[in-house]
Amino acid sequence: MLILGLILFGMLIGALAQLILGRRDRKIDWPMAIIAGLVGSFVGGLLISLLAGDGLKLRPSGIIGSIVGAVVVTALWRWWAGRRTA
């Protein structure tokens, strides 16, 4: 059940990152949302939570770090995809 919750949380954070950066065709790319959300949440959320001294508890600093991490991962993914097709 925990893994399902983590995937759902990552998917929502990844979708939020796409909304922050703007969507190209008014649709959310769900595979990218899941991957960017999970990677961004793991790296950004964990890093910010540990730096803030919150540990591994669900705190606002971890959620903000997750969003920032997902935005960075999404931006890098779009940059890499645009570079590959050009």
N, C-alpha and C positions, 0 to 999 in steps of 0.2 A: 504494500500500500504506500509505503514511503517513496519508493521509486516512481510510482505513478504520480504522486504529488509533486515530486521534483521535476518530472517531465512536463507536467501541466504548468507549474510555476515558470519553468524555463521557456515554454511556448508563449505564455502571456508576456513575459519580459521581452522576448524576441520580437513579438508583434508590436509591443510598445516602442521598441527601438526603431522599427520600420516606420511607425507613425511619426516619431520624432524626426527622423531623417527625410520623410516624405516618400510616398510610394510612386512608382513610375506609372503603373496602369490601374491604379485604384484598387488593387487586390493585394492581399498579404500573401507573401511567399511562405507557406507554412513550413516546408522543410528547412528553409533558411532561418525561420523564426525559432524552430526547435533547436537547431544547432547553435545559432548565435546566442540564444537565451541560455542554453546549458553551459556553453563555454564562457560566455560573459558573466553569468552568475557565479560560476565556479571561480574564475580568476578574479574578477572585480569584486564580487561580494565577499569572498574569502579574504582577499587582501585588505580591503577596507575594514572589514569586521575585526581582523586581527590587529591592524594598525590603530584602530579606535579603542582597542581593549575590550571589545564586547565578547570576544571568544566566538564560539560557534552557535550562539543563540540567534534567533531571528529578531533582528533589531532594525530600526530605520537606516542606520549606517550601512548595513549589509544589503538592504533593498536598493538604496541609492547606488551603492557600488555595483550591484548587479545590473542596474539600468545603464550606468556609465560603461561597464564592461561590454554589455550587449550592443550598445551604440557603436563602440569602437570596433567590435568584431564585425558588425553589419557594414560599417563604413569601409573597413579593410576588404571585406568580401566583395562589395560593389566595386571598389577600386581595382581589385584583382580581376574580376570578371570583365570590366571595361577595358583593362589593359590587354587581356587575352584576345578580345575580339577586334581590337584596333590594329 
